[in-house]
Amino acid sequence: MDKDLIARVATSTTPAASYVVSYAEGSYLWDELAAVAWLDPSVVTKTRKLHIDVSIDHGPSYGETLAWAPGEQPGMGEQLVEVLDELDKPKFYDRFVELLTRPTPAAPH
């Protein structure tokens, strides 16, 4: 998230856009990327398979994602998953802005 992206979202007064503009800070868009890629898989241009584990040690490494190429994993229960490796960043940003700035759907009656 950078100032240019926030400025694009700020062109709208939707509740979602207003929230993002009020609270956005320069940071990674991990969750947003996962959501947009789920809605529009074409933003992902390259993937690869990795063995993944997450540290649940309640120390400084808590929550860290650990990854190994197939054949290099320690064999302690890691899961083989498909990981995003490259994306079409302009397409991702366009879709992200479009989703935040579209009108809020009316509640069903």
C-alpha positions as CSV (number, residue, x, y, z in Angstrom):
1,M,0.0,0.0,0.0
2,D,1.5,3.3,-1.0
3,K,0.3,6.9,-1.3
4,D,-0.6,6.5,-5.0
5,L,-2.8,3.5,-4.3
6,I,-4.4,5.2,-1.4
7,A,-5.1,8.3,-3.6
8,R,-6.8,6.0,-6.2
9,V,-9.0,4.6,-3.5
10,A,-9.8,8.1,-2.2
11,T,-11.6,9.0,-5.4
12,S,-14.6,7.1,-3.9
13,T,-16.8,7.7,-0.9
14,T,-17.9,4.1,-0.5
15,P,-17.7,2.9,3.1
16,A,-14.9,0.5,2.2
17,A,-12.9,3.2,0.4
18,S,-13.4,5.6,3.3
19,Y,-12.2,3.1,5.8
20,V,-9.1,2.2,3.8
21,V,-8.2,5.9,3.2
22,S,-8.7,6.7,6.9
23,Y,-6.6,3.8,8.2
24,A,-4.2,2.7,5.4
25,E,-0.5,2.8,6.1
26,G,2.4,1.8,3.9
27,S,2.5,-1.9,4.2
28,Y,2.2,-5.2,2.3
29,L,-1.2,-6.3,1.0
30,W,-0.9,-10.0,1.8
31,D,-4.6,-10.6,2.7
32,E,-5.8,-8.3,0.0
33,L,-3.7,-10.1,-2.6
34,A,-5.1,-13.5,-1.4
35,A,-8.7,-12.2,-1.7
36,V,-8.2,-10.6,-5.1
37,A,-6.4,-13.7,-6.4
38,W,-9.3,-15.9,-5.2
39,L,-11.8,-13.6,-7.0
40,D,-9.6,-13.2,-10.1
41,P,-6.9,-15.9,-10.4
42,S,-5.6,-14.2,-13.6
43,V,-3.7,-11.7,-11.5
44,V,-1.3,-14.5,-10.6
45,T,1.2,-15.0,-13.4
46,K,3.5,-17.6,-11.9
47,T,3.2,-20.1,-9.0
48,R,5.4,-22.9,-7.6
49,K,5.1,-25.8,-5.2
50,L,6.7,-25.5,-1.8
51,H,6.6,-27.4,1.5
52,I,5.3,-24.9,4.1
53,D,5.1,-24.9,7.9
54,V,4.3,-22.1,10.3
55,S,6.2,-21.6,13.5
56,I,3.9,-21.9,16.6
57,D,6.8,-21.6,19.0
58,H,5.7,-18.8,21.4
59,G,8.9,-16.9,21.0
60,P,10.2,-14.3,18.6
61,S,9.7,-16.6,15.6
62,Y,5.9,-17.1,16.4
63,G,3.9,-17.0,13.1
64,E,6.9,-17.1,10.8
65,T,6.2,-19.0,7.6
66,L,8.9,-21.5,6.8
67,A,9.3,-22.9,3.2
68,W,11.3,-25.5,1.5
69,A,11.6,-26.6,-2.1
70,P,10.4,-30.2,-2.7
71,G,13.1,-32.6,-1.6
72,E,14.7,-30.1,0.8
73,Q,12.0,-30.1,3.5
74,P,12.9,-31.7,6.9
75,G,10.0,-34.1,6.8
76,M,8.2,-33.1,10.0
77,G,4.7,-32.7,8.6
78,E,5.1,-29.8,6.2
79,Q,2.4,-29.3,3.7
80,L,3.0,-29.1,-0.1
81,V,1.2,-26.0,-1.3
82,E,1.0,-23.8,-4.4
83,V,2.6,-20.5,-3.7
84,L,2.2,-17.3,-5.7
85,D,5.5,-16.4,-7.2
86,E,4.7,-13.5,-9.6
87,L,1.7,-11.3,-10.2
88,D,0.4,-8.8,-12.7
89,K,0.8,-5.9,-10.3
90,P,-1.1,-3.3,-12.4
91,K,-4.0,-5.7,-12.8
92,F,-4.0,-6.5,-9.1
93,Y,-4.1,-2.8,-8.2
94,D,-6.8,-2.1,-10.7
95,R,-9.0,-4.9,-9.3
96,F,-8.2,-3.9,-5.7
97,V,-9.3,-0.3,-6.4
98,E,-12.4,-1.4,-8.3
99,L,-13.5,-3.6,-5.5
100,L,-13.1,-0.9,-2.8
101,T,-14.7,1.8,-4.8
102,R,-17.8,0.0,-6.3
103,P,-21.1,0.9,-4.7
104,T,-22.2,-1.1,-1.7
105,P,-24.9,-3.6,-2.7
106,A,-28.3,-3.1,-1.2
107,A,-29.4,-5.4,1.5
108,P,-31.8,-8.1,0.4
109,H,-35.4,-7.6,1.5
